[in-house]
Protein backbone atom coordinates (compact mmCIF):
# COMPACT_ATOMS: atom_id res chain seq x y z
CA UNK A 1 0.00 0.00 0.00
CA UNK A 2 1.25 3.47 -0.92
CA UNK A 3 0.27 6.45 1.22
CA UNK A 4 -0.98 9.40 -0.77
CA UNK A 5 -2.53 12.64 0.42
CA UNK A 6 -5.35 14.46 -1.35
CA UNK A 7 -5.16 18.18 -0.73
CA UNK A 8 -7.89 20.59 -1.76
CA UNK A 9 -6.66 24.19 -1.91
CA UNK A 10 -8.92 27.23 -2.18
CA UNK A 11 -7.15 29.96 -4.11
CA UNK A 12 -7.50 33.69 -4.47
CA UNK A 13 -7.41 33.86 -8.30
CA UNK A 14 -6.03 37.41 -8.20
CA UNK A 15 -2.91 36.16 -6.35
CA UNK A 16 -2.59 32.59 -7.67
CA UNK A 17 -0.39 31.84 -10.67
CA UNK A 18 -2.45 32.24 -13.84
CA UNK A 19 0.21 30.50 -15.90
CA UNK A 20 0.21 26.66 -15.98
CA UNK A 21 4.01 26.43 -15.79
CA UNK A 22 4.17 28.86 -12.83
CA UNK A 23 1.49 26.78 -11.07
CA UNK A 24 3.51 23.62 -11.80
CA UNK A 25 6.54 25.28 -10.15
CA UNK A 26 4.45 26.31 -7.12
CA UNK A 27 3.10 22.76 -6.68
CA UNK A 28 6.63 21.35 -7.01
CA UNK A 29 7.89 23.78 -4.36
CA UNK A 30 5.05 22.79 -2.02
CA UNK A 31 5.46 19.04 -2.47
CA UNK A 32 9.13 18.43 -3.17
CA UNK A 33 8.01 16.91 -6.51
CA UNK A 34 8.44 13.25 -5.48
CA UNK A 35 9.15 10.62 -8.12
CA UNK A 36 6.75 7.86 -6.93
CA UNK A 37 4.01 8.05 -6.34
CA UNK A 38 4.33 11.05 -8.56
CA UNK A 39 2.85 14.37 -7.57
CA UNK A 40 -0.29 15.02 -9.58
CA UNK A 41 -2.47 18.09 -9.55
CA UNK A 42 -5.45 19.61 -11.31
CA UNK A 43 -7.09 23.02 -11.37
CA UNK A 44 -10.78 22.43 -12.16
CA UNK A 45 -11.63 26.11 -11.50
CA UNK A 46 -9.58 29.32 -11.10
CA UNK A 47 -10.16 29.23 -7.31
CA UNK A 48 -9.60 25.49 -6.77
CA UNK A 49 -6.48 23.31 -6.84
CA UNK A 50 -6.38 19.57 -6.04
CA UNK A 51 -3.05 17.87 -5.31
CA UNK A 52 -2.16 14.17 -4.85
CA UNK A 53 1.22 13.79 -3.19
CA UNK A 54 3.14 11.21 -1.12
CA UNK A 55 3.69 13.74 1.69
CA UNK A 56 1.58 16.56 3.05
CA UNK A 57 2.26 19.61 0.89
CA UNK A 58 3.50 22.86 2.37
CA UNK A 59 0.54 24.85 1.07
CA UNK A 60 1.96 28.13 2.34
CA UNK A 61 4.33 27.89 -0.66
CA UNK A 62 1.42 28.14 -3.11
CA UNK A 63 0.74 31.79 -3.99
CA UNK A 64 -2.88 32.75 -3.41
CA UNK A 65 -3.66 29.88 -0.98
CA UNK A 66 -6.60 30.91 1.21
CA UNK A 67 -7.41 27.56 2.81
CA UNK A 68 -6.36 23.93 2.40
CA UNK A 69 -7.91 20.64 3.44
CA UNK A 70 -5.41 17.76 3.61
CA UNK A 71 -6.53 14.16 4.09
CA UNK A 72 -5.37 10.68 3.09
CA UNK A 73 -6.49 9.78 -0.42
CA UNK A 74 -8.63 6.65 -0.83
CA UNK A 75 -6.65 3.51 -1.67
CA UNK A 76 -8.43 1.65 -4.50
CA UNK A 77 -6.17 -1.39 -4.03
CA UNK A 78 -8.02 -2.05 -0.75
CA UNK A 79 -11.43 -2.22 -2.47
CA UNK A 80 -12.79 -5.54 -3.73
CA UNK A 81 -13.62 -6.03 -7.40
CA UNK A 82 -17.22 -4.98 -7.96
CA UNK A 83 -16.99 -1.85 -5.79
CA UNK A 84 -19.07 0.99 -7.24
CA UNK A 85 -17.12 4.22 -7.52
CA UNK A 86 -17.46 7.76 -8.76
CA UNK A 87 -14.52 9.28 -10.61
CA UNK A 88 -13.23 12.50 -12.07
CA UNK A 89 -10.32 13.31 -14.35
CA UNK A 90 -9.00 16.38 -16.11
CA UNK A 91 -7.26 14.71 -19.02
CA UNK A 92 -5.13 15.73 -21.97
CA UNK A 93 -6.63 13.49 -24.69
CA UNK A 94 -4.07 13.51 -27.47
CA UNK A 95 -2.71 11.24 -30.15
CA UNK A 96 0.95 10.90 -31.00
CA UNK A 97 1.94 10.90 -34.64
CA UNK A 98 5.39 9.83 -35.72
CA UNK A 99 7.49 12.48 -37.42
CA UNK A 100 10.41 12.12 -39.78
CA UNK A 101 13.66 14.04 -39.65
CA UNK A 102 14.84 15.83 -42.81
CA UNK A 103 17.03 12.80 -43.61
CA UNK A 104 13.94 10.52 -43.56
CA UNK A 105 14.70 8.71 -40.28
CA UNK A 106 12.06 8.61 -37.52
CA UNK A 107 12.20 11.37 -34.94
CA UNK A 108 12.40 10.42 -31.27
CA UNK A 109 9.84 13.12 -30.48
CA UNK A 110 6.43 12.38 -31.99
CA UNK A 111 4.00 15.16 -32.76
CA UNK A 112 1.14 15.37 -30.27
CA UNK A 113 -2.28 16.53 -31.40
CA UNK A 114 -5.57 16.94 -29.50
CA UNK A 115 -8.19 14.32 -30.28
CA UNK A 116 -11.50 15.57 -31.69
CA UNK A 117 -14.05 16.11 -28.90
CA UNK A 118 -16.21 13.19 -30.11
CA UNK A 119 -13.23 10.78 -29.82
CA UNK A 120 -12.41 11.71 -26.23
CA UNK A 121 -14.86 9.38 -24.40
CA UNK A 122 -13.35 6.41 -26.27
CA UNK A 123 -9.86 7.64 -25.27
CA UNK A 124 -10.89 7.58 -21.59
CA UNK A 125 -12.50 4.14 -21.88
CA UNK A 126 -9.24 2.80 -23.38
CA UNK A 127 -7.18 4.36 -20.60
CA UNK A 128 -9.37 3.04 -17.76
CA UNK A 129 -10.78 -0.06 -19.48
CA UNK A 130 -8.94 -2.84 -17.64
CA UNK A 131 -9.34 -1.19 -14.21
CA UNK A 132 -12.85 0.23 -14.28
CA UNK A 133 -16.07 -0.67 -16.08
CA UNK A 134 -17.59 2.74 -16.78
CA UNK A 135 -21.36 2.79 -16.32
CA UNK A 136 -22.02 6.50 -16.79
CA UNK A 137 -19.78 9.17 -18.28
CA UNK A 138 -20.15 12.93 -18.60
CA UNK A 139 -17.52 15.02 -20.32
CA UNK A 140 -16.83 18.56 -21.41
CA UNK A 141 -13.98 20.48 -22.94
CA UNK A 142 -12.30 22.95 -20.58
CA UNK A 143 -10.42 26.09 -21.57
CA UNK A 144 -6.82 25.25 -22.50
CA UNK A 145 -4.09 25.76 -19.92
CA UNK A 146 -1.40 28.14 -21.13
CA UNK A 147 1.96 29.49 -20.10
CA UNK A 148 3.85 32.44 -21.42
CA UNK A 149 7.53 33.08 -21.98
CA UNK A 150 10.02 31.59 -21.58
CA UNK A 151 8.05 28.33 -22.09
CA UNK A 152 5.20 28.69 -24.57
CA UNK A 153 2.85 25.85 -23.63
CA UNK A 154 -0.79 25.16 -24.49
CA UNK A 155 -2.43 22.10 -22.94
CA UNK A 156 -5.78 20.78 -24.18
CA UNK A 157 -7.91 19.93 -21.14
CA UNK A 158 -11.06 17.83 -20.96
CA UNK A 159 -13.11 17.09 -17.84
CA UNK A 160 -14.50 13.56 -17.41
CA UNK A 161 -16.80 12.55 -14.54
CA UNK A 162 -18.93 9.50 -13.95
CA UNK A 163 -19.31 6.29 -12.06
CA UNK A 164 -18.49 2.67 -12.66
CA UNK A 165 -17.46 -0.66 -11.18
CA UNK A 166 -13.93 -1.60 -10.17
CA UNK A 167 -12.69 -4.59 -12.19
CA UNK A 168 -9.00 -4.55 -11.13
CA UNK A 169 -8.35 -2.73 -7.82
CA UNK A 170 -4.54 -2.86 -8.11
CA UNK A 171 -4.55 -1.50 -11.65
CA UNK A 172 -6.97 1.27 -10.64
CA UNK A 173 -4.72 2.17 -7.70
CA UNK A 174 -1.76 2.33 -10.07
CA UNK A 175 -3.64 4.76 -12.31
CA UNK A 176 -4.46 7.01 -9.35
CA UNK A 177 -0.80 7.01 -8.27
CA UNK A 178 0.84 7.34 -11.71
CA UNK A 179 -1.77 9.44 -13.53
CA UNK A 180 -3.59 9.01 -16.84
CA UNK A 181 -2.41 10.28 -20.21
CA UNK A 182 -0.07 13.14 -21.07
CA UNK A 183 0.44 16.52 -19.42
CA UNK A 184 0.75 15.14 -15.87
CA UNK A 185 3.25 17.78 -14.76
CA UNK A 186 0.98 20.53 -16.06
CA UNK A 187 -2.32 19.80 -14.36
CA UNK A 188 -3.68 16.84 -16.32
CA UNK A 189 -3.91 13.15 -15.49
CA UNK A 190 -5.04 13.26 -11.84
CA UNK A 191 -7.68 10.53 -11.50
CA UNK A 192 -9.86 11.04 -8.44
CA UNK A 193 -11.80 7.95 -7.37
CA UNK A 194 -14.12 7.53 -4.37
CA UNK A 195 -16.28 4.60 -3.32
CA UNK A 196 -19.98 5.42 -3.60
N, C-alpha and C positions, 0 to 999 in steps of 0.2 A: 504494500500500500504506500502511495506517495501522498505526502501532506501538501495541500495547496490551499491558499487563502483566496477568497473572493472578496474584493474590496469595491464598494460602491462609493464614488466620490461626487459630491455636489460641487459644481464649479460656478464661479462668477465669470460669465462669458467675456466680460469687458477686461478681465485680468488674466484669463487662461490663454495659453498659446492657441492662436487661430490657425497655425501652420502645422500640418501633420508631422513633419520632421521635427519641429520644435517640441511637439507633444510627445513624440517618440523619445526624444532626449530627456524630457522631464520624467517620463515613466521609468526610463533606464536609471536615472539618478535616484529615484525613489525606491527602486527595487534591487539595485545592484545588477540587474540584467542577467539573471542566472541562466545557465545553459540547459539544465533539465531538472524538473520540468521547466520548459521555457516560459518566460514571462509573456503573457498575452494580454492584450487590452482592446477595448472598443469604446467608441464615443457615439452612442446612439442618438444623442441630442447635444446641442452646444453647452448645456449646463450639466451634463451627466457623463461620467467616465467610469468604466468597469474594468478592473484589473484582476487577473489570475496570476498569482506568484507563489513561489515556494516558501517565501518568508513574508512576514507582515511588512508592507511598504511603509516608508517614511513619508507620509502624505504631505507633511509640511514642506517637502521639496517640490511639490507640484504647484506652480503658480496658479492663483485663482481658487485654490481649495477652500471651500467654506465649511464643509462637514464631510466626514468619512465614516462609513460603517464597514468594519472588518470582521469577517467570520470565516470559519473553515468552509471550503467548497465541498459540495456533495461528492462522494466517491462512487461513481457508477460501477466499479469493479466489485463492490459489496452487494449490489442488487442482483437478485436472481433473474434469469431469463424470463421474459413475460411481464416484467415490471412496466407499467404504463408511465410515461414521462412526458413532460412538456419541454420544448427546446427553443432556443433562439440562437441565431448566428448572423453576424455581419460578415458577409463573404466577399471575396474578390473573384467572381466567376470569369475566368479567362481561358483561352486556349493558347497553347504554345505552337508556333509554326517554325519549322526549321528554316534557317537562312544559310545562304552560301556566301563565302568570301569571294572577292574579285577573281581569285585563281580557280574558283569552282569547287573548292573543298568545303565541307560543312563547317559552319561556325559553331563554336562552343556555346554561344549565347543565342538561344532561340528568340524570335519575336513573340511578344505576348500581346494578345488582343482580347478586348472584352467580348464575351459571348452575347448574342442577341438576347433581349429580355425574355423572349418565349422559350429559349433553350436553358435558362437558368434553373428552373425546378428540376430538370433532368440531371443537370450538373450536381445539384445537392443530393439527389437520390443516389447517384453514383458514388459520391464521396462518403455518404453515411450508410449505404446499402447493406453491408455485411454486419453492421453494428446495431442498426435501428430500422425497424419496419415502420415507415412513416404512414400514419393513418390520415392526418389532416395537415395541409401545408398552406400557409399564406406567405406572400412575398411581395416586396415592392422595391423599386430602385430608389436609392438614397442619393443625395447630392455627392459628387465626387469629393474625395479628400485631396487637398493640394498643398504643396509647399513652394515657397519662392526661392530666390537665390540663397545660397550657392547651389542647392540641389533642386532642380526643377522636376517635381514629381506630381503626377496625377494618378490617383487610385480610384478605380471603379468600385463602388460599394453597393451591395444589395442586401436587404434585410429579409431573413427567412425566420418564420416562427411557425410552431405547430405542435402536434403531439404524436406519439407513436409508442411502439412496444420494443423493449430491449430484446435483441436477439443474441448479442454477444457482449456481455458486460465488460470483459477485459478490453476488447477492441474499442468499445465506446469510451471507456476510461482513457485509453491511449489517445483518442481523438480530442478529448477535453484537455489533456496535458500537453499534447504536441501541436494542436491547432489543425484547422482545415483549410486547404487551398493556399494560395499565394498571398503576399502582402501582410504576413503575420507581424512583422516588426512595425508596421504602419497602420495598425488599428483594424486589421481584418483577421478572420480565422478563429476568433474566440467562440467556442461552442459552449453555451450555457445549457445545462440539463438539470432538471429537478424532477423528482418522483412526484406523481400527482396524487 
